[in-house]
Amino acid sequence: MVTFGGGSRDDETFSEDGQQNIPHLLSELIPQSTFFARVVNRGILGHYVATASLATGVYETFNNFAAVPPDFPTVFEYFRQDLNRPVTDAWVVAPSNGFNRIGESGHRGYGEGKGAGVILPKRLLNAALNGNNANYDHLLRDNYESPLALPAEGGNDINLHELAETLKLSVDDFKTHALSLASPDELSVFIAKQLMRTLAPSLLWITLHDIDVAHSGAYSLYVEGIQRSDRLCAEIWRAIQSNPEYAGKTTLFILPDFGRDSDLSPGGNGFQHHRTGDAVSRTTWMMVLGPGVRENVIVDRAVGSIDLVPTLGARLGFNARFSKGSVLSEVA
């Protein structure tokens, strides 16, 4: 699963003027996918709580900036418990410290030790730099939505140096492979590829987040984030197809967490924020690619963002018993 995080609007993506920003989605990925054109998020429009809702299939209601786990079981817990999968088989590559608790819920019967390992790439890089991070200040900034850097506390506590050793990570490798050293998303995808090569987990969740630079008010950087996300999604799909552990037997889901405010909404700030709850900020899309998925199909009926988890359950064989969403029959 790849969440096209940070929130993006049709204005800068699928509208006539926006299509120039997503050439890989349009020409490379959509023709291979079943594409849901109207995915509606009816929950809280904050990035952590909205991503947690995607991962649980329930509209979570906790404080977006609180260091708390989701209230309901996550897809990772369902997957591991029902299918008896080891801890190394489910991972989340998350954009900031505020996502540290997303791998497992606070729900009785699930929770501690039963979910996914959460990798915070910025923490990994910071540990690898050993304090020599003068050239990486922008890359290590925690998030754009909050003026404060949230502490990384709780969750699946991973020894950073041991993880870096396991994944064979090095700063020099990242510098060689990344097209932009100013992009946290480049770092996230670099680490995700290393995970695929070294551990080949069956369930991998990646949240891209460069688009959220929109909160700074810089439209050009927001558009650049969309363009980078478009390219990185195609890179992830190519990495899947070139890896014998994944090629021909892997399903990829790509969807934004939500949109952003309309330019016409009097209570919002257009592309900069997602405050109003208007249709533009709530309505996004999802594409599904992989074996058994019909290609070049567009589904125009309205579906819910919380339909993701029960649909994953139907494909993978677990029971998303506490989810409030519905199975999407088109791809189940």
C-alpha positions as CSV (number, residue, x, y, z in Angstrom):
1,M,0.0,0.0,0.0
2,V,1.2,3.5,-0.9
3,T,-0.6,6.5,0.5
4,F,-0.1,9.5,-1.7
5,G,0.1,11.4,1.5
6,G,-0.1,15.1,2.2
7,G,-3.4,15.5,0.4
8,S,-3.7,16.3,-3.3
9,R,-6.6,17.8,-5.4
10,D,-7.9,17.0,-8.8
11,D,-6.9,20.6,-9.8
12,E,-3.2,19.6,-9.7
13,T,-3.6,15.9,-10.7
14,F,-6.5,14.6,-12.8
15,S,-8.0,17.8,-14.1
16,E,-7.0,18.9,-17.6
17,D,-4.5,21.4,-16.3
18,G,-3.1,19.1,-13.6
19,Q,-2.4,16.0,-15.7
20,Q,1.0,17.2,-16.7
21,N,2.0,16.6,-13.1
22,I,1.2,12.9,-13.0
23,P,2.6,11.4,-16.3
24,H,3.5,8.1,-14.7
25,L,0.2,7.6,-13.1
26,L,-1.7,8.4,-16.3
27,S,0.5,6.6,-18.9
28,E,2.1,3.8,-16.9
29,L,0.0,2.8,-13.9
30,I,-3.7,3.6,-14.6
31,P,-3.7,1.5,-17.9
32,Q,-2.7,-1.5,-15.7
33,S,-5.1,-0.8,-12.9
34,T,-8.7,-0.7,-11.7
35,F,-9.1,2.9,-10.9
36,F,-11.6,4.2,-8.3
37,A,-12.4,7.8,-9.3
38,R,-14.4,8.8,-6.2
39,V,-13.0,7.7,-2.9
40,V,-14.6,9.7,-0.1
41,N,-12.9,10.3,3.3
42,R,-15.7,11.1,5.9
43,G,-13.3,11.3,8.9
44,I,-11.0,13.8,10.5
45,L,-8.7,15.4,7.9
46,G,-5.4,15.2,9.7
47,H,-2.6,13.2,8.2
48,Y,-1.8,10.8,11.1
49,V,-5.4,10.2,12.1
50,A,-6.5,9.8,8.5
51,T,-3.8,7.4,7.7
52,A,-4.7,5.4,10.8
53,S,-8.3,5.3,9.6
54,L,-7.0,3.9,6.3
55,A,-5.1,1.3,8.2
56,T,-7.9,0.3,10.5
57,G,-11.0,0.6,8.3
58,V,-12.6,2.8,10.9
59,Y,-12.8,6.6,11.1
60,E,-10.5,7.1,14.1
61,T,-11.3,10.1,16.3
62,F,-8.1,10.7,18.4
63,N,-6.2,13.9,18.4
64,N,-4.1,14.1,15.2
65,F,-1.1,15.3,17.1
66,A,-1.3,12.9,20.0
67,A,1.4,10.2,20.3
68,V,-1.3,7.4,20.6
69,P,-2.0,4.2,18.8
70,P,-5.2,3.7,16.7
71,D,-8.1,2.6,18.8
72,F,-9.1,-0.2,16.4
73,P,-7.0,-3.1,15.1
74,T,-4.8,-2.3,12.1
75,V,-4.5,-4.3,8.9
76,F,-1.1,-5.4,10.1
77,E,-2.6,-7.0,13.2
78,Y,-5.3,-8.7,11.3
79,F,-2.8,-10.0,8.8
80,R,-0.3,-11.3,11.3
81,Q,-2.8,-12.8,13.7
82,D,-5.2,-14.5,11.2
83,L,-2.5,-15.7,8.9
84,N,0.1,-16.5,11.6
85,R,2.7,-14.3,10.0
86,P,6.0,-13.4,11.8
87,V,7.0,-10.0,13.0
88,T,9.4,-9.5,10.0
89,D,6.5,-9.9,7.5
90,A,4.7,-6.6,8.0
91,W,6.3,-3.1,7.9
92,V,5.4,0.5,7.7
93,V,7.7,3.2,6.3
94,A,6.4,6.3,7.9
95,P,7.2,10.0,7.2
96,S,7.5,11.5,10.6
97,N,7.7,10.9,14.4
98,G,4.0,11.4,14.7
99,F,3.4,8.1,12.8
100,N,5.4,6.0,15.2
101,R,2.4,4.3,16.8
102,I,0.6,3.4,13.6
103,G,1.9,-0.2,13.4
104,E,-0.3,-1.6,16.2
105,S,-3.5,-0.5,18.0
106,G,-4.5,-0.1,21.6
107,H,-7.4,-2.6,21.1
108,R,-7.7,-5.5,23.5
109,G,-6.7,-8.8,21.9
110,Y,-4.4,-7.1,19.5
111,G,-1.9,-4.3,20.2
112,E,1.7,-4.6,21.5
113,G,4.0,-6.9,19.6
114,K,1.2,-8.0,17.2
115,G,1.4,-5.5,14.5
116,A,4.0,-4.1,12.0
117,G,7.5,-2.8,12.6
118,V,7.5,1.0,12.0
119,I,10.5,2.5,10.3
120,L,11.0,6.3,10.6
121,P,13.6,7.0,7.8
122,K,14.5,10.4,9.2
123,R,15.5,8.8,12.5
124,L,17.5,6.1,10.7
125,L,19.4,8.8,8.7
126,N,19.9,10.9,11.8
127,A,21.4,7.9,13.6
128,A,23.6,7.1,10.6
129,L,24.9,10.7,10.4
130,N,26.1,10.6,14.1
131,G,25.3,14.3,14.5
132,N,27.0,15.4,11.3
133,N,23.6,16.5,9.8
134,A,24.3,20.1,8.8
135,N,23.6,19.3,5.2
136,Y,20.4,17.5,5.9
137,D,18.4,20.0,8.0
138,H,15.5,20.2,5.6
139,L,15.4,16.4,5.1
140,L,15.3,15.8,8.8
141,R,12.5,18.3,9.6
142,D,9.7,16.3,11.2
143,N,6.6,17.5,9.4
144,Y,5.0,20.6,7.8
145,E,1.6,20.4,9.5
146,S,2.6,21.1,13.0
147,P,5.0,23.8,14.3
148,L,6.4,21.3,16.8
149,A,8.5,18.2,16.2
150,L,6.6,15.4,17.9
151,P,8.8,13.0,20.0
152,A,9.1,9.4,18.8
153,E,7.8,7.5,21.7
154,G,6.1,4.1,22.2
155,G,5.2,1.8,19.3
156,N,7.4,-1.0,18.1
157,D,10.8,0.2,19.4
158,I,13.4,-0.7,16.8
159,N,17.1,-0.5,17.5
160,L,18.2,1.9,14.7
161,H,21.7,0.7,14.3
162,E,20.6,-3.0,14.2
163,L,18.0,-2.1,11.6
164,A,20.5,-0.1,9.5
165,E,22.8,-3.2,9.6
166,T,20.0,-5.6,8.7
167,L,18.9,-3.4,5.7
168,K,22.5,-2.7,4.7
169,L,21.9,1.0,4.8
170,S,24.5,3.7,4.2
171,V,24.2,7.4,3.8
172,D,26.6,7.2,0.8
173,D,24.2,4.7,-0.9
174,F,21.3,7.1,-0.4
175,K,23.2,10.0,-1.7
176,T,24.1,8.0,-4.8
177,H,20.5,6.8,-5.6
178,A,18.3,9.8,-4.5
179,L,17.6,12.4,-7.1
180,S,16.9,15.0,-4.4
181,L,18.6,15.2,-1.0
182,A,15.9,17.6,0.0
183,S,13.2,15.0,-0.2
184,P,12.1,12.8,2.7
185,D,10.1,10.7,0.2
186,E,13.2,9.8,-1.7
187,L,14.6,8.5,1.6
188,S,11.4,6.5,2.4
189,V,11.3,4.8,-1.0
190,F,15.1,4.1,-0.8
191,I,14.5,2.3,2.5
192,A,11.4,0.5,1.3
193,K,13.4,-0.9,-1.6
194,Q,16.0,-2.1,0.8
195,L,13.3,-3.8,2.9
196,M,12.0,-5.5,-0.2
197,R,15.5,-6.8,-1.2
198,T,16.6,-7.9,2.2
199,L,13.5,-9.1,4.1
200,A,10.9,-9.3,1.3
201,P,7.9,-8.6,3.7
202,S,4.5,-9.7,2.4
203,L,2.8,-6.6,3.7
204,L,4.5,-3.2,3.2
205,W,2.9,0.2,3.8
206,I,4.6,3.3,2.5
207,T,3.4,6.8,3.2
208,L,4.7,9.5,0.9
209,H,4.5,13.0,2.4
210,D,6.4,15.6,0.4
211,I,3.2,17.0,-0.9
212,D,2.4,18.3,2.6
213,V,4.9,21.1,2.1
214,A,1.8,22.8,0.8
215,H,1.2,24.0,4.4
216,S,4.1,26.3,4.0
217,G,2.1,28.2,1.3
218,A,4.6,27.5,-1.5
219,Y,2.5,26.3,-4.5
220,S,5.5,25.4,-6.6
221,L,6.8,23.1,-3.9
222,Y,3.4,21.5,-3.5
223,V,3.3,20.7,-7.2
224,E,6.9,19.5,-7.1
225,G,5.8,17.1,-4.3
226,I,3.0,15.7,-6.5
227,Q,5.4,15.2,-9.4
228,R,7.8,13.4,-7.2
229,S,5.1,11.2,-5.7
230,D,4.0,10.3,-9.2
231,R,7.5,9.3,-10.2
232,L,8.1,7.4,-7.0
233,C,4.9,5.4,-7.3
234,A,6.1,4.2,-10.7
235,E,9.5,3.4,-9.2
236,I,7.9,1.3,-6.5
237,W,5.8,-0.7,-9.1
238,R,9.0,-1.3,-11.2
239,A,10.8,-2.4,-8.1
240,I,8.0,-4.9,-7.5
241,Q,8.1,-6.3,-11.0
242,S,11.9,-6.6,-11.0
243,N,12.1,-8.5,-7.7
244,P,11.5,-12.3,-8.1
245,E,10.0,-12.4,-4.6
246,Y,7.2,-10.0,-5.7
247,A,7.0,-10.1,-9.5
248,G,3.7,-11.4,-10.8
249,K,2.2,-12.1,-7.4
250,T,1.9,-8.7,-5.7
251,T,-1.0,-6.3,-5.5
252,L,-0.3,-2.5,-5.2
253,F,-2.8,-0.1,-3.8
254,I,-2.2,3.6,-4.3
255,L,-4.4,6.3,-2.7
256,P,-4.2,9.8,-1.2
257,D,-5.2,10.1,2.5
258,F,-7.6,13.0,1.4
259,G,-7.6,16.1,-0.7
260,R,-7.1,19.8,0.0
261,D,-9.4,22.8,0.2
262,S,-11.1,24.2,-2.9
263,D,-9.9,27.6,-4.1
264,L,-13.5,28.7,-3.9
265,S,-14.1,27.6,-0.3
266,P,-14.5,30.8,1.9
267,G,-13.4,29.0,5.1
268,G,-10.2,27.5,3.6
269,N,-6.9,28.4,2.1
270,G,-7.1,26.5,-1.1
271,F,-4.2,24.1,-1.8
272,Q,-2.4,25.2,1.4
273,H,-4.7,23.4,3.9
274,H,-7.5,20.9,4.4
275,R,-9.7,22.5,7.0
276,T,-13.1,23.0,5.5
277,G,-14.3,19.4,5.0
278,D,-15.7,20.4,1.6
279,A,-16.0,17.9,-1.3
280,V,-12.7,18.8,-2.7
281,S,-10.9,18.1,0.5
282,R,-12.7,14.8,1.1
283,T,-12.9,13.2,-2.4
284,T,-9.8,11.5,-3.8
285,W,-9.1,8.3,-5.8
286,M,-7.5,4.9,-5.6
287,M,-5.8,2.6,-8.1
288,V,-5.2,-1.1,-7.7
289,L,-2.7,-3.1,-9.8
290,G,-1.7,-6.7,-9.7
291,P,-2.6,-10.3,-10.6
292,G,-6.3,-10.9,-11.0
293,V,-7.1,-7.1,-11.1
294,R,-8.8,-6.0,-14.3
295,E,-6.7,-3.5,-16.2
296,N,-7.8,-0.1,-17.6
297,V,-11.1,-0.2,-15.7
298,I,-12.6,3.0,-14.1
299,V,-15.1,2.6,-11.2
300,D,-17.1,5.8,-10.9
301,R,-19.3,5.0,-8.0
302,A,-18.6,6.6,-4.6
303,V,-16.7,4.4,-2.2
304,G,-15.3,5.0,1.3
305,S,-11.6,5.4,2.2
306,I,-12.3,2.9,5.0
307,D,-13.1,0.2,2.4
308,L,-9.4,-0.4,1.9
309,V,-8.9,-2.8,4.9
310,P,-11.8,-5.1,4.4
311,T,-10.9,-5.3,0.7
312,L,-7.3,-6.3,1.6
313,G,-8.8,-8.9,3.9
314,A,-10.8,-10.4,1.1
315,R,-7.7,-10.5,-1.1
316,L,-5.3,-11.8,1.5
317,G,-7.6,-14.1,3.5
318,F,-7.9,-12.4,6.9
319,N,-11.0,-11.1,8.7
320,A,-11.1,-7.4,9.2
321,R,-13.8,-8.0,11.9
322,F,-13.9,-4.5,13.5
323,S,-13.7,-2.5,10.3
324,K,-16.7,-0.3,9.4
325,G,-15.9,-0.4,5.7
326,S,-17.2,-2.6,2.8
327,V,-15.3,-5.0,0.5
328,L,-14.8,-3.5,-2.9
329,S,-16.0,-6.3,-5.1
330,E,-14.3,-5.0,-8.2
331,V,-10.9,-5.9,-6.8
332,A,-11.6,-8.5,-4.0
